[in-house]
Amino acid sequence: METRSAVLTLVTVVTLVMLVRAVVAVADGDFGTVARQVGVGGIVLAFGVALYRNWESVG
């Protein structure tokens, strides 16, 4: 697996973990945590996708 694909895989895994944490927080009724997990997860996902798409120009 090349580094570019590994980065995208890692970003996807981190985003999914944050999504699971948000679902658990919804079940507990902690909506502040939900907002934080969705916000940070969205930033991580956006950064990872942008890095993947612009890999050649960054490296």
Rosetta blueprint (number, residue, H / E / L):
1 M L
2 E L
3 T H
4 R H
5 S H
6 A H
7 V H
8 L H
9 T H
10 L H
11 V H
12 T H
13 V H
14 V H
15 T H
16 L H
17 V H
18 M H
19 L H
20 V H
21 R H
22 A H
23 V H
24 V H
25 A H
26 V H
27 A H
28 D H
29 G L
30 D L
31 F H
32 G H
33 T H
34 V H
35 A H
36 R H
37 Q H
38 V H
39 G H
40 V H
41 G H
42 G H
43 I H
44 V H
45 L H
46 A H
47 F H
48 G H
49 V H
50 A H
51 L H
52 Y H
53 R H
54 N L
55 W H
56 E H
57 S H
58 V H
59 G L
